[in-house]
């Protein structure tokens, strides 16, 4: 991580959080969050992301990951009564 002004950031992996100047970010994986420059409050795992991401969670790279399996959320109601499939 090569941060000049950001604080409370965590970066793990080659070039993770490389250009980061925002606050309260978690960047994990090779190039995880490397494109975030001013965004804050992000969780970027295995995703290079957009330069001004803010308050976003990104998991994986859409160019390589095609399916997601997360235990325990199937058919769970969320705000508005919409079920997670």
C-alpha positions in Angstrom: 0.0 0.0 0.0 1.4 3.4 -1.0 -1.0 5.7 0.8 -0.2 9.4 1.4 -3.3 10.6 3.2 -5.6 7.7 3.9 -6.1 6.2 7.4 -7.5 3.1 9.0 -6.8 1.0 5.9 -5.8 -2.7 5.6 -4.2 -4.0 2.4 -3.0 -7.6 1.9 -1.5 -8.8 -1.4 0.7 -7.7 -4.2 -0.3 -4.1 -5.1 -3.4 -4.2 -2.9 -4.5 -0.6 -2.2 -1.6 0.7 -4.3 -3.1 4.1 -5.1 -5.3 4.4 -2.0 -5.9 7.8 -0.4 -9.3 7.1 1.2 -10.1 5.9 4.7 -11.5 2.8 6.4 -10.9 0.4 3.4 -10.1 -3.3 3.4 -8.2 -4.5 0.2 -7.3 -8.1 -0.1 -5.7 -10.1 -2.9 -3.4 -9.4 -5.8 -4.2 -5.9 -7.0 -7.2 -5.8 -4.6 -8.5 -2.3 -4.6 -5.5 -1.0 -6.5 -7.6 1.5 -8.5 -9.4 3.1 -5.5 -7.9 6.6 -5.2 -10.3 8.7 -3.1 -13.0 6.2 -2.0 -13.6 5.3 1.6 -15.4 2.5 3.5 -14.9 -0.2 0.9 -14.2 -3.9 1.0 -12.4 -5.0 -2.1 -11.5 -8.7 -2.3 -9.9 -10.0 -5.5 -11.2 -7.0 -7.4 -9.3 -4.0 -8.8 -12.5 -1.8 -8.5 -13.2 1.7 -9.8 -11.2 4.8 -8.8 -13.9 6.5 -6.8 -15.6 3.5 -5.2 -17.2 4.5 -1.9 -19.2 2.4 0.6 -19.0 -0.6 -1.8 -18.3 -4.3 -1.3 -16.7 -6.1 -4.3 -15.9 -9.8 -4.2 -14.0 -11.4 -7.1 -13.4 -10.3 -10.7 -16.3 -10.7 -13.2 -13.7 -11.5 -15.9 -12.7 -14.7 -14.0 -15.4 -15.7 -11.5 -18.7 -16.9 -12.9 -20.5 -18.4 -9.9 -20.9 -17.6 -6.2 -21.9 -20.0 -3.4 -22.5 -18.5 0.0 -24.0 -20.8 2.7 -26.9 -19.6 4.8 -28.5 -16.9 2.7 -30.8 -18.9 0.4 -34.4 -18.0 0.7 -33.7 -15.3 3.3 -36.0 -12.3 3.3 -34.4 -8.9 3.1 -35.7 -5.3 3.2 -39.0 -5.0 1.2 -39.7 -8.8 1.6 -37.6 -9.7 -1.4 -36.1 -13.2 -1.1 -32.5 -14.0 -1.9 -32.2 -16.8 -4.4 
